[in-house]
Amino acid sequence: MALVDAAHASSTPSRANRAFLSPVLDFLCLGGGSILFMPILLWIVPDELNAKTLLLAVLLANVINNPHFANSYQIFYRTFRTIVSDPSSDPKLRARYLWAGIGAPMLIAAFFAAVLRWGDARMLGYGANAMGFFVGWHYVKQGYGMLMVDAALRRSFFAASDKKVLLINSYACWIVAWLVANKTVSQQDLSGIAYAMIDVPMGLLWLGCAFLALTTLYSAWIIFRHGRAHLGAIPLNGIAAYVAALYPWLFLRWEPILGVLIPAMHSLQYLVIVWRYQLNVEHAKADSAERPSWLATAKVAPTKATVRFVWFLLVAILMGAAGFWLLPMLLDAVVPYDHAEYGNFLFFFVLIVFINIHHYFIDNAMWRKENPHTLRHLFSHR
């Protein structure tokens, strides 16, 4: 999520506006829950139950993860035409929207079409590796964004130089984790298609680890100094989100179950922001407090704002099920391809990689200070 400077561009939140949903829910969903429960889960689950735990974690990730992708599509394409056709829109924002909405998906689709035309399963494997790179990059950037947003909610802004260090540390953490995965994981597959790993020189890996250690120490000092200077307004939820989004990646080599727990945690972070945003959108409409006419006779009826918000959630669930399960099942059943080369779940692989990479570009365009459509409602009073 690219909420890098959105907080500074927004109107200053009131004291009553210091949580997105509630202080407890924000803490648990933004990262505190992961920091508390993830180590306990990894410790108490016996090795012989890892397979069952992994299956449960995958199901959990699907319930949480798939709707979060759908939410991003709902919000992005709802404002796409307005932004690209409005001459007063920020030119850079318009270019980002055009790239994320048209250019990037066309390029990703062209890559898959060319690779499948040539029958090159190894190139598909590089697509999975690229997905891993963009996913991790996106996750750590979101953790940084959560820290900045929580600091804004508490009116304890970080200095520009400190923000740069924290952001660099985010990138360093993910790049080291990605290099470690490429160096140490000899075989990994997604829907039966093997990842194509890159041979990483050991010297580069050690250099990355040293740089990460330095930026981590400096970032810890920045957060400590910031907290000491803003007693009573320390962005604890943001700090938890930052730590939870960065450092679990470094243990993925030894705890593979983190590969599904981390996406679930990321999606919880995302849903807190998106749900708060969408609730604010609905409550800002003139008829938000009215009751739907088809519920006029009910003694207890939800408002139109509530009904529309629930519909937003239901559509996301249906879109997630369609994009990650129903559509790939249909395509794998009706489209002929070389099953000996690609296995039996080619379109599961293609759609997972496509959606994950495209999601990175969508969020990079959507959650920015230049975007009045998201910024206004994200920080609006409620």
C-alpha positions as a Markdown table, in Angstrom:
| # | Residue | x | y | z |
|---|---|---|---|---|
| 1 | Met | 0.0 | 0.0 | 0.0 |
| 2 | Ala | 1.5 | 3.3 | -1.1 |
| 3 | Leu | 0.2 | 5.5 | 1.8 |
| 4 | Val | 3.6 | 7.0 | 2.1 |
| 5 | Asp | 2.8 | 10.7 | 2.5 |
| 6 | Ala | -0.9 | 10.5 | 2.5 |
| 7 | Ala | -1.1 | 11.3 | 6.2 |
| 8 | His | 0.7 | 14.6 | 5.8 |
| 9 | Ala | -1.6 | 15.6 | 2.9 |
| 10 | Ser | -4.8 | 14.9 | 4.8 |
| 11 | Ser | -6.5 | 17.1 | 7.3 |
| 12 | Thr | -5.3 | 16.6 | 10.8 |
| 13 | Pro | -7.3 | 13.8 | 12.5 |
| 14 | Ser | -9.2 | 14.7 | 15.6 |
| 15 | Arg | -8.4 | 13.0 | 18.9 |
| 16 | Ala | -11.6 | 10.9 | 18.5 |
| 17 | Asn | -10.4 | 9.7 | 15.2 |
| 18 | Arg | -7.3 | 7.8 | 16.5 |
| 19 | Ala | -8.4 | 4.3 | 15.5 |
| 20 | Phe | -9.8 | 3.0 | 12.2 |
| 21 | Leu | -12.1 | 0.4 | 13.8 |
| 22 | Ser | -11.3 | 0.4 | 17.5 |
| 23 | Pro | -8.0 | 0.5 | 19.4 |
| 24 | Val | -8.1 | -3.2 | 20.2 |
| 25 | Leu | -9.1 | -4.3 | 16.8 |
| 26 | Asp | -6.5 | -2.0 | 15.2 |
| 27 | Phe | -3.8 | -3.5 | 17.4 |
| 28 | Leu | -4.8 | -7.1 | 16.7 |
| 29 | Cys | -5.3 | -6.7 | 12.9 |
| 30 | Leu | -2.6 | -4.3 | 12.0 |
| 31 | Gly | 0.2 | -6.4 | 13.4 |
| 32 | Gly | 0.0 | -6.8 | 17.2 |
| 33 | Gly | -2.0 | -10.0 | 16.8 |
| 34 | Ser | 0.7 | -11.5 | 14.6 |
| 35 | Ile | 3.5 | -10.6 | 16.9 |
| 36 | Leu | 1.6 | -12.1 | 19.9 |
| 37 | Phe | 0.2 | -15.3 | 18.3 |
| 38 | Met | 2.5 | -16.2 | 15.4 |
| 39 | Pro | 5.4 | -17.3 | 17.6 |
| 40 | Ile | 3.1 | -19.2 | 19.9 |
| 41 | Leu | 1.5 | -21.0 | 17.0 |
| 42 | Leu | 4.8 | -22.0 | 15.5 |
| 43 | Trp | 6.0 | -23.2 | 18.9 |
| 44 | Ile | 3.0 | -25.3 | 20.0 |
| 45 | Val | 2.2 | -27.0 | 16.7 |
| 46 | Pro | 4.1 | -30.4 | 16.5 |
| 47 | Asp | 6.0 | -31.1 | 13.4 |
| 48 | Glu | 3.8 | -34.1 | 12.6 |
| 49 | Leu | 0.8 | -31.8 | 12.4 |
| 50 | Asn | 2.4 | -29.2 | 10.1 |
| 51 | Ala | 0.5 | -30.6 | 7.1 |
| 52 | Lys | -2.9 | -30.2 | 8.7 |
| 53 | Thr | -1.9 | -26.8 | 10.1 |
| 54 | Leu | -0.8 | -25.7 | 6.7 |
| 55 | Leu | -4.1 | -26.8 | 5.1 |
| 56 | Leu | -6.0 | -24.8 | 7.8 |
| 57 | Ala | -3.8 | -21.8 | 7.3 |
| 58 | Val | -4.3 | -21.9 | 3.5 |
| 59 | Leu | -8.1 | -22.0 | 4.0 |
| 60 | Leu | -7.8 | -19.1 | 6.4 |
| 61 | Ala | -5.6 | -17.1 | 4.0 |
| 62 | Asn | -8.2 | -17.7 | 1.3 |
| 63 | Val | -11.1 | -16.5 | 3.4 |
| 64 | Ile | -9.2 | -13.3 | 4.3 |
| 65 | Asn | -6.8 | -12.9 | 1.4 |
| 66 | Asn | -9.0 | -13.3 | -1.7 |
| 67 | Pro | -11.6 | -10.6 | -0.6 |
| 68 | His | -8.8 | -8.2 | 0.0 |
| 69 | Phe | -7.7 | -8.5 | -3.6 |
| 70 | Ala | -11.3 | -8.0 | -4.7 |
| 71 | Asn | -11.7 | -4.9 | -2.6 |
| 72 | Ser | -8.7 | -3.3 | -4.3 |
| 73 | Tyr | -10.3 | -4.0 | -7.7 |
| 74 | Gln | -13.6 | -2.6 | -6.5 |
| 75 | Ile | -12.1 | 0.7 | -5.3 |
| 76 | Phe | -9.6 | 1.2 | -8.1 |
| 77 | Tyr | -11.9 | 0.6 | -11.1 |
| 78 | Arg | -14.7 | 2.6 | -9.5 |
| 79 | Thr | -12.6 | 5.7 | -9.7 |
| 80 | Phe | -10.6 | 4.8 | -12.8 |
| 81 | Arg | -12.6 | 6.6 | -15.4 |
| 82 | Thr | -13.0 | 9.8 | -13.3 |
| 83 | Ile | -9.3 | 10.1 | -12.7 |
| 84 | Val | -8.0 | 9.4 | -16.2 |
| 85 | Ser | -10.7 | 11.6 | -17.9 |
| 86 | Asp | -10.5 | 14.5 | -15.5 |
| 87 | Pro | -8.1 | 17.2 | -16.9 |
| 88 | Ser | -7.6 | 18.6 | -13.4 |
| 89 | Ser | -6.2 | 15.2 | -12.1 |
| 90 | Asp | -2.6 | 15.1 | -11.1 |
| 91 | Pro | -0.7 | 14.1 | -14.3 |
| 92 | Lys | 1.5 | 11.6 | -12.4 |
| 93 | Leu | -1.6 | 10.1 | -10.8 |
| 94 | Arg | -3.3 | 9.8 | -14.2 |
| 95 | Ala | -0.3 | 8.1 | -15.6 |
| 96 | Arg | -0.1 | 5.6 | -12.7 |
| 97 | Tyr | -3.8 | 4.8 | -13.2 |
| 98 | Leu | -3.4 | 4.2 | -16.9 |
| 99 | Trp | -0.4 | 2.0 | -16.3 |
| 100 | Ala | -2.0 | 0.1 | -13.4 |
| 101 | Gly | -5.4 | -0.2 | -15.0 |
| 102 | Ile | -4.5 | -0.9 | -18.6 |
| 103 | Gly | -0.7 | -1.2 | -19.3 |
| 104 | Ala | 0.4 | -3.5 | -16.5 |
| 105 | Pro | -2.4 | -6.1 | -16.9 |
| 106 | Met | -1.9 | -6.1 | -20.7 |
| 107 | Leu | 1.9 | -6.7 | -20.2 |
| 108 | Ile | 1.3 | -9.5 | -17.7 |
| 109 | Ala | -1.2 | -11.2 | -19.9 |
| 110 | Ala | 1.1 | -10.9 | -22.9 |
| 111 | Phe | 3.9 | -12.5 | -20.9 |
| 112 | Phe | 1.7 | -15.5 | -20.1 |
| 113 | Ala | 0.4 | -15.8 | -23.7 |
| 114 | Ala | 3.9 | -15.8 | -25.1 |
| 115 | Val | 5.3 | -18.3 | -22.6 |
| 116 | Leu | 2.4 | -20.7 | -23.1 |
| 117 | Arg | 2.7 | -20.3 | -26.9 |
| 118 | Trp | 6.4 | -21.3 | -26.6 |
| 119 | Gly | 5.7 | -24.0 | -24.1 |
| 120 | Asp | 8.3 | -22.9 | -21.6 |
| 121 | Ala | 7.4 | -24.0 | -18.1 |
| 122 | Arg | 10.7 | -22.6 | -16.7 |
| 123 | Met | 9.7 | -19.1 | -17.8 |
| 124 | Leu | 6.5 | -19.6 | -16.0 |
| 125 | Gly | 8.5 | -20.4 | -13.0 |
| 126 | Tyr | 10.3 | -17.0 | -13.3 |
| 127 | Gly | 6.8 | -15.5 | -13.3 |
| 128 | Ala | 6.2 | -17.1 | -9.9 |
| 129 | Asn | 9.5 | -15.7 | -8.6 |
| 130 | Ala | 8.6 | -12.3 | -9.9 |
| 131 | Met | 5.3 | -12.6 | -8.1 |
| 132 | Gly | 7.1 | -13.4 | -4.9 |
| 133 | Phe | 9.3 | -10.3 | -5.3 |
| 134 | Phe | 6.4 | -8.0 | -5.9 |
| 135 | Val | 4.3 | -9.5 | -3.2 |
| 136 | Gly | 7.0 | -9.1 | -0.5 |
| 137 | Trp | 7.9 | -5.6 | -1.7 |
| 138 | His | 4.2 | -4.7 | -1.5 |
| 139 | Tyr | 3.9 | -6.2 | 2.0 |
| 140 | Val | 6.8 | -4.4 | 3.6 |
| 141 | Lys | 5.8 | -1.1 | 2.0 |
| 142 | Gln | 2.3 | -1.6 | 3.5 |
| 143 | Gly | 3.9 | -2.1 | 6.9 |
| 144 | Tyr | 5.7 | 1.2 | 6.5 |
| 145 | Gly | 2.5 | 2.9 | 5.3 |
| 146 | Met | 0.6 | 1.6 | 8.4 |
| 147 | Leu | 3.3 | 3.1 | 10.6 |
| 148 | Met | 3.0 | 6.5 | 8.9 |
| 149 | Val | -0.8 | 6.4 | 9.0 |
| 150 | Asp | -1.0 | 5.5 | 12.7 |
| 151 | Ala | 1.5 | 8.3 | 13.4 |
| 152 | Ala | -0.8 | 10.7 | 11.6 |
| 153 | Leu | -3.9 | 9.5 | 13.5 |
| 154 | Arg | -2.0 | 10.2 | 16.7 |
| 155 | Arg | -0.5 | 13.5 | 15.3 |
| 156 | Ser | 3.0 | 12.3 | 16.0 |
| 157 | Phe | 4.6 | 12.7 | 12.6 |
| 158 | Phe | 8.0 | 11.4 | 11.7 |
| 159 | Ala | 10.6 | 13.7 | 10.3 |
| 160 | Ala | 11.3 | 13.3 | 6.5 |
| 161 | Ser | 14.8 | 12.0 | 7.1 |
| 162 | Asp | 13.5 | 9.4 | 9.6 |
| 163 | Lys | 10.9 | 8.2 | 7.1 |
| 164 | Lys | 13.5 | 7.6 | 4.5 |
| 165 | Val | 15.5 | 5.4 | 6.8 |
| 166 | Leu | 12.4 | 3.4 | 7.8 |
| 167 | Leu | 11.4 | 3.0 | 4.2 |
| 168 | Ile | 15.0 | 1.9 | 3.2 |
| 169 | Asn | 15.0 | -0.6 | 6.1 |
| 170 | Ser | 11.7 | -2.0 | 4.8 |
| 171 | Tyr | 13.1 | -2.6 | 1.3 |
| 172 | Ala | 16.4 | -4.0 | 2.8 |
| 173 | Cys | 14.5 | -6.5 | 4.9 |
| 174 | Trp | 12.5 | -7.8 | 1.9 |
| 175 | Ile | 15.4 | -7.9 | -0.5 |
| 176 | Val | 17.4 | -10.0 | 2.0 |
| 177 | Ala | 14.5 | -12.4 | 2.5 |
| 178 | Trp | 14.1 | -12.8 | -1.2 |
| 179 | Leu | 17.8 | -13.4 | -1.7 |
| 180 | Val | 17.8 | -16.0 | 1.1 |
| 181 | Ala | 14.9 | -17.7 | -0.5 |
| 182 | Asn | 16.6 | -17.8 | -3.9 |
| 183 | Lys | 19.8 | -19.0 | -2.4 |
| 184 | Thr | 18.5 | -21.7 | -0.1 |
| 185 | Val | 15.2 | -23.0 | -1.6 |
| 186 | Ser | 16.1 | -25.5 | -4.3 |
| 187 | Gln | 12.6 | -26.6 | -5.1 |
| 188 | Gln | 9.3 | -24.9 | -4.5 |
| 189 | Asp | 6.1 | -25.0 | -6.6 |
| 190 | Leu | 2.8 | -23.2 | -7.0 |
| 191 | Ser | -0.1 | -25.3 | -8.3 |
| 192 | Gly | 2.3 | -27.9 | -9.6 |
| 193 | Ile | 4.6 | -25.5 | -11.5 |
| 194 | Ala | 8.1 | -25.0 | -10.0 |
| 195 | Tyr | 9.5 | -21.6 | -9.1 |
| 196 | Ala | 12.6 | -20.7 | -11.2 |
| 197 | Met | 15.1 | -19.6 | -8.5 |
| 198 | Ile | 18.1 | -17.3 | -9.2 |
| 199 | Asp | 21.6 | -18.2 | -8.2 |
| 200 | Val | 22.6 | -15.6 | -5.7 |
| 201 | Pro | 26.3 | -15.0 | -4.9 |
| 202 | Met | 27.1 | -15.6 | -1.3 |
| 203 | Gly | 29.0 | -12.3 | -1.1 |
| 204 | Leu | 25.9 | -10.4 | -2.2 |
| 205 | Leu | 23.8 | -12.1 | 0.4 |
| 206 | Trp | 26.3 | -11.3 | 3.2 |
| 207 | Leu | 26.4 | -7.7 | 2.0 |
| 208 | Gly | 22.6 | -7.5 | 2.1 |
| 209 | Cys | 22.5 | -9.0 | 5.7 |
| 210 | Ala | 25.1 | -6.4 | 6.9 |
| 211 | Phe | 23.2 | -3.5 | 5.4 |
| 212 | Leu | 19.9 | -4.8 | 6.9 |
| 213 | Ala | 21.5 | -5.1 | 10.3 |
| 214 | Leu | 22.7 | -1.5 | 10.2 |
| 215 | Thr | 19.3 | -0.1 | 8.9 |
| 216 | Thr | 17.5 | -2.2 | 11.5 |
| 217 | Leu | 19.5 | -0.8 | 14.4 |
| 218 | Tyr | 19.1 | 2.7 | 13.0 |
| 219 | Ser | 15.4 | 2.2 | 12.6 |
| 220 | Ala | 15.0 | 0.9 | 16.2 |
| 221 | Trp | 16.8 | 4.0 | 17.4 |
| 222 | Ile | 14.5 | 6.3 | 15.3 |
| 223 | Ile | 11.4 | 4.6 | 16.7 |
| 224 | Phe | 12.7 | 4.8 | 20.3 |
| 225 | Arg | 13.6 | 8.4 | 19.9 |
| 226 | His | 10.2 | 9.2 | 18.3 |
| 227 | Gly | 8.4 | 7.4 | 21.1 |
| 228 | Arg | 10.3 | 9.3 | 23.8 |
| 229 | Ala | 9.5 | 12.6 | 22.0 |
| 230 | His | 5.8 | 11.8 | 21.7 |
| 231 | Leu | 4.8 | 10.2 | 25.0 |
| 232 | Gly | 1.1 | 9.7 | 25.0 |
| 233 | Ala | 0.9 | 9.7 | 21.2 |
| 234 | Ile | 3.2 | 6.7 | 20.4 |
| 235 | Pro | 2.0 | 4.9 | 17.2 |
| 236 | Leu | 2.1 | 1.5 | 18.9 |
| 237 | Asn | -0.3 | -0.1 | 16.3 |
| 238 | Gly | 1.8 | 1.3 | 13.5 |
| 239 | Ile | 5.0 | 0.0 | 15.1 |
| 240 | Ala | 3.5 | -3.4 | 15.5 |
| 241 | Ala | 2.4 | -3.3 | 11.8 |
| 242 | Tyr | 5.8 | -2.3 | 10.7 |
| 243 | Val | 7.6 | -5.1 | 12.6 |
| 244 | Ala | 5.0 | -7.8 | 11.6 |
| 245 | Ala | 5.2 | -6.8 | 7.9 |
| 246 | Leu | 9.0 | -7.0 | 7.7 |
| 247 | Tyr | 10.7 | -9.5 | 9.9 |
| 248 | Pro | 8.7 | -12.7 | 9.7 |
| 249 | Trp | 9.9 | -13.0 | 6.1 |
| 250 | Leu | 13.4 | -13.7 | 7.4 |
| 251 | Phe | 12.3 | -16.9 | 9.0 |
| 252 | Leu | 10.3 | -18.2 | 6.0 |
| 253 | Arg | 13.2 | -20.6 | 5.1 |
| 254 | Trp | 12.9 | -22.4 | 8.5 |
| 255 | Glu | 9.1 | -22.1 | 9.0 |
| 256 | Pro | 7.3 | -22.6 | 5.6 |
| 257 | Ile | 3.9 | -22.2 | 7.3 |
| 258 | Leu | 4.8 | -18.5 | 7.5 |
| 259 | Gly | 4.2 | -18.5 | 3.7 |
| 260 | Val | 0.4 | -18.5 | 4.3 |
| 261 | Leu | 0.3 | -16.8 | 7.7 |
| 262 | Ile | 2.1 | -13.7 | 6.4 |
| 263 | Pro | -0.4 | -13.2 | 3.6 |
| 264 | Ala | -3.3 | -13.6 | 6.0 |
| 265 | Met | -1.7 | -11.0 | 8.3 |
| 266 | His | -1.1 | -8.6 | 5.4 |
| 267 | Ser | -4.8 | -9.0 | 4.3 |
| 268 | Leu | -6.0 | -8.2 | 7.8 |
| 269 | Gln | -3.9 | -5.0 | 7.8 |
| 270 | Tyr | -5.4 | -4.1 | 4.4 |
| 271 | Leu | -9.0 | -4.9 | 5.3 |
| 272 | Val | -8.9 | -2.6 | 8.3 |
| 273 | Ile | -7.9 | 0.3 | 6.1 |
| 274 | Val | -10.3 | -0.6 | 3.3 |
| 275 | Trp | -13.3 | -1.2 | 5.5 |
| 276 | Arg | -12.7 | 2.1 | 7.3 |
| 277 | Tyr | -12.4 | 3.8 | 3.9 |
| 278 | Gln | -15.6 | 2.3 | 2.5 |
| 279 | Leu | -17.6 | 3.0 | 5.7 |
| 280 | Asn | -16.6 | 6.6 | 5.4 |
| 281 | Val | -17.5 | 6.6 | 1.7 |
| 282 | Glu | -21.0 | 5.3 | 2.5 |
| 283 | His | -21.6 | 7.6 | 5.5 |
| 284 | Ala | -20.6 | 10.7 | 3.4 |
| 285 | Lys | -23.5 | 10.1 | 1.0 |
| 286 | Ala | -26.6 | 12.3 | 1.5 |
| 287 | Asp | -29.0 | 9.4 | 2.0 |
| 288 | Ser | -26.7 | 7.4 | 4.4 |
| 289 | Ala | -29.0 | 7.7 | 7.4 |
| 290 | Glu | -32.1 | 6.7 | 5.5 |
| 291 | Arg | -33.7 | 3.3 | 5.6 |
| 292 | Pro | -34.1 | 1.3 | 2.4 |
| 293 | Ser | -37.7 | 1.3 | 1.1 |
| 294 | Trp | -37.9 | -2.4 | 1.0 |
| 295 | Leu | -37.2 | -2.5 | 4.7 |
| 296 | Ala | -39.6 | 0.3 | 5.6 |
| 297 | Thr | -42.0 | -2.0 | 7.5 |
| 298 | Ala | -39.2 | -3.6 | 9.6 |
| 299 | Lys | -39.1 | -2.6 | 13.2 |
| 300 | Val | -35.3 | -2.7 | 13.2 |
| 301 | Ala | -33.7 | -1.9 | 9.8 |
| 302 | Pro | -30.2 | -1.0 | 8.8 |
| 303 | Thr | -29.4 | 2.3 | 7.1 |
| 304 | Lys | -28.6 | 2.6 | 3.4 |
| 305 | Ala | -25.0 | 3.1 | 4.3 |
| 306 | Thr | -24.9 | -0.2 | 6.2 |
| 307 | Val | -26.7 | -2.1 | 3.4 |
| 308 | Arg | -24.3 | -0.7 | 0.8 |
| 309 | Phe | -21.3 | -1.6 | 2.9 |
| 310 | Val | -22.5 | -5.2 | 3.4 |
| 311 | Trp | -23.1 | -5.4 | -0.3 |
| 312 | Phe | -19.5 | -4.2 | -0.9 |
| 313 | Leu | -18.3 | -7.1 | 1.3 |
| 314 | Leu | -20.5 | -9.7 | -0.3 |
| 315 | Val | -19.3 | -8.7 | -3.8 |
| 316 | Ala | -15.7 | -9.0 | -2.7 |
| 317 | Ile | -16.3 | -12.5 | -1.4 |
| 318 | Leu | -17.9 | -13.5 | -4.7 |
| 319 | Met | -15.2 | -11.9 | -6.7 |
| 320 | Gly | -12.5 | -13.6 | -4.7 |
| 321 | Ala | -14.2 | -17.0 | -5.1 |
| 322 | Ala | -14.6 | -16.5 | -8.8 |
| 323 | Gly | -11.0 | -15.2 | -9.4 |
| 324 | Phe | -9.1 | -17.8 | -7.3 |
| 325 | Trp | -11.4 | -20.8 | -7.6 |
| 326 | Leu | -14.3 | -20.9 | -10.0 |
| 327 | Leu | -12.7 | -19.3 | -13.1 |
| 328 | Pro | -9.4 | -21.3 | -12.9 |
| 329 | Met | -11.3 | -24.5 | -12.3 |
| 330 | Leu | -13.4 | -23.7 | -15.4 |
| 331 | Leu | -10.4 | -22.8 | -17.6 |
| 332 | Asp | -8.4 | -25.9 | -16.5 |
| 333 | Ala | -11.4 | -28.0 | -17.4 |
| 334 | Val | -12.2 | -26.6 | -20.8 |
| 335 | Val | -9.0 | -25.1 | -22.3 |
| 336 | Pro | -6.6 | -27.8 | -23.8 |
| 337 | Tyr | -2.9 | -27.6 | -22.8 |
| 338 | Asp | 0.0 | -29.9 | -22.2 |
| 339 | His | -0.7 | -31.4 | -18.8 |
| 340 | Ala | 2.6 | -33.4 | -18.9 |
| 341 | Glu | 4.4 | -30.0 | -19.1 |
| 342 | Tyr | 2.2 | -27.8 | -16.8 |
| 343 | Gly | 0.4 | -30.2 | -14.5 |
| 344 | Asn | -3.3 | -30.1 | -13.9 |
| 345 | Phe | -3.7 | -26.6 | -12.4 |
| 346 | Leu | -2.2 | -24.3 | -15.0 |
| 347 | Phe | -4.8 | -21.6 | -14.7 |
| 348 | Phe | -4.8 | -21.6 | -10.9 |
| 349 | Phe | -1.1 | -20.7 | -11.3 |
| 350 | Val | -1.7 | -18.1 | -14.0 |
| 351 | Leu | -4.5 | -16.3 | -12.2 |
| 352 | Ile | -2.7 | -16.3 | -8.8 |
| 353 | Val | 0.4 | -14.8 | -10.3 |
| 354 | Phe | -1.6 | -12.3 | -12.4 |
| 355 | Ile | -3.7 | -11.1 | -9.6 |
| 356 | Asn | -0.9 | -10.8 | -7.1 |
| 357 | Ile | 1.4 | -8.8 | -9.4 |
| 358 | His | -1.5 | -6.6 | -10.7 |
| 359 | His | -2.6 | -5.9 | -7.2 |
| 360 | Tyr | 0.9 | -4.4 | -6.5 |
| 361 | Phe | 0.5 | -1.9 | -9.3 |
| 362 | Ile | -3.2 | -1.1 | -8.4 |
| 363 | Asp | -2.3 | -0.3 | -4.8 |
| 364 | Asn | 0.8 | 1.7 | -5.9 |
| 365 | Ala | -1.5 | 4.0 | -7.9 |
| 366 | Met | -4.5 | 4.1 | -5.6 |
| 367 | Trp | -3.3 | 4.9 | -2.1 |
| 368 | Arg | -1.4 | 8.1 | -2.7 |
| 369 | Lys | -1.5 | 11.7 | -1.5 |
| 370 | Glu | -2.3 | 12.9 | -5.1 |
| 371 | Asn | -5.5 | 10.8 | -5.1 |
| 372 | Pro | -8.4 | 12.9 | -3.7 |
| 373 | His | -10.9 | 10.1 | -4.0 |
| 374 | Thr | -9.1 | 7.8 | -1.5 |
| 375 | Leu | -7.4 | 10.3 | 0.7 |
| 376 | Arg | -10.6 | 12.3 | 1.5 |
| 377 | His | -12.5 | 9.3 | 2.8 |
| 378 | Leu | -9.6 | 7.5 | 4.5 |
| 379 | Phe | -9.1 | 10.3 | 7.0 |
| 380 | Ser | -12.6 | 11.8 | 7.0 |
| 381 | His | -14.3 | 12.3 | 10.4 |
| 382 | Arg | -16.9 | 9.8 | 11.4 |
